[in-house]
Amino acid sequence: MEVIHIYHTNDLHSHFENWPRIYELLRERKKWHKEAGEAVYLFDIGDHLDLSHPYTEATKGRINTQLLNEEHYDAVTIGNNEGITLSYEGLDHLYDEAKFDVIVANLYKHNGERPDWAIPLQIFKTAKGTKIGVIGITAYFEKLYELLGWKLTDPIEELSKQLEKVRGKVDIIVLLSHLGINDDEMIAANYPEIDVILGAHTHHIFHQGKIINNNLQGAAGKYGYYLGHIELKVNASKKIIDKKAILYETSKLPIANKEEAIVENYYQQGKLALSEKAAMIDEYLSREALAEMLCEKLISWCQSDCAIVNEGLILDGLQAGDITFFDLLSICPHPINPCNVTLTGAELKEIILEMRSDKWETMPVKGLGFRGTLMGKMIAAGITHEIIGEREQYYINAKEIQADQNYVVTVPDMFTFGNFFPAIYRATKKDYFLPEFMRNILADTLQNRIKA
């Protein structure tokens, strides 16, 4: 009988405060398993990086690649944070120094060729001859990848193609899936030949795995709160006779050697690298003032009729003086891009009325690229109004908004992914601006403010 161990991480999002305990456990376990003559593999299932951390922002994720190298990971797949928060060049060079396989079957260059650094599958062979076929697929944000210069294909179609290639050639099939729990469960139900699915993206947690159609699913939540472990037992005929999953809660692991110093060093290295001057302001600007300036700027930046943003995009004000790129990251850490949404005047008026609700200021928000805590008050630029008798009239460019006329409205892309405003969520024409984040546009706003 052979015992095979697979350790997996996912959705770390550059929460390096948990990384020292993870890597100490990994080093200890690898040593144990090798001394016992057991095979061991390390996989990451994507979103290891997050540009909200200064060290990741400063290195465009290459520090994350370095950390995975140091722990001798065997393979990773990419998540949407690797795929669509970096520029084309950023992703294309993210793994220049990687000592592990990057397995992502559904990513291509725009010309249909695979990038040099990515492979659709890999076959690992244990010392005892067991062959493990590993396939990787990532979430299907087709349009956003296309805007960055990539071509993303349907992950399920690509999975089927890769399964055809490995069927009969391997003893075990493992899927690294950055699709989310619903797709993973559908795959488990329809592809019984897959033995293990390691999941991510939706930050779900399976403390002891989950069996669907003889497929074992493992998932370790987010932020490095857990480290996943799959154990497979294989008989002399290379058939799996037992499989189980477990999660280790990092907060309950022993404190790592120099843990606080290591984590602080990551932060300070990033801060130092981002210390370059981005702009200079001659007076204190409150978060409310910055949000209004950003909202105004979006109209010219995106060539739209008006703009709507939430004040929660700006976490703090800025003191007078030199403003560094670190300062901008600190007050606007979100990997959120602007998006032009085409709406009718009737839909726009509906949104203007919804904006007045006092619910926004205390609404907690998680995910969708948002790295703050509360949504914040809704503000608009390019829209004016007046009360004539009992009737309230709204204008764009001094012309009254017409119910049946189309208007281009710039919003944070999170409004299009979450159902905050139904009219925006269901809109059919949405034009995203990548790779610029809101903080990049804010930097431009501040630079031009001084020049003016």
C-alpha angles and dihedrals in degrees: 000000000000127000119210123191125200120187117193140187130186141177096012088157089198092295089154092172087083098041100084093059091045095052094045090054091046092051092048094047095046089054092050095048095046091049088052091050092246125140118245132187133183121211134177117204100206143275090075087142131057123180091216088083112081095224092051091045092048094049096034088237098310090119087061090054089050092053092050089050092052091056092046097238112190099211145349137190123212128252129203091271090062093038107045109015092062124067118250090263091046093057093038090058099032092098100037090119098033117137092190135069119267104211116192117142101186101052122096139161115259090262091059097257122124116247112256092243098054133073128185096225143356132207114216119195121204123219087259093054102257111148118218118193112205121194125183129202132173137209116287104245089149099165095047093050089048092054089055093050101262131115117224119192130202106285095214093051090048091048090055091052093050093046088056089056096051100034108117092005099080137044098216131029121205124184122206100204126187091176104098137250099292095053091043092055091048090051091049091052094049104035108050092169089074109093101188133020116194106199139202144148099075092058092233122165129220107183093188100014126255127256119216120168091342089307117126115218123200127187131168105198116229147304094029092288086137139025117211127223127190120189120196126187116202128191128220090274090058092249122139108246098173137012133177141170133213137175126218114211106224094209088063095049120099114277108265122241109275089352098159093044092051094050092045090049091056089053096046093046089054093046091051092049090051095047094105114120112259099175144336127233128191098210141030113276118202122219089252092054091047092050090051092048091050092049092052092047093053091068094062094034093054098028093235136146095242143344137226125194138163118244089225088078086078112061100186145357128263126241120228115271136047115357117206129202086250090058091053092048090050095055097035109027098153123120087221124140129198119257131195112221121190112221136168119248089250091055092046092052089050089055093046089056092047090051090065093067115112090219093089097068093060099032111121114220129195128179129356088106092298113138099179129080110237130039094227131204117321116242132184137202127199093029122103131175143190136189116238109185106309093336125094114209127198125205140195116194089353091301122113114250109255118215095224098040123097122239131188111229123188115217137161107274090240087074089063095049097045124053096239093127112024093206091057094042094053097039112125099207113064124156115193125203113218146217095005115098125205090260091057090055090045089054090053089048093054094045093052092044091064093043090053 
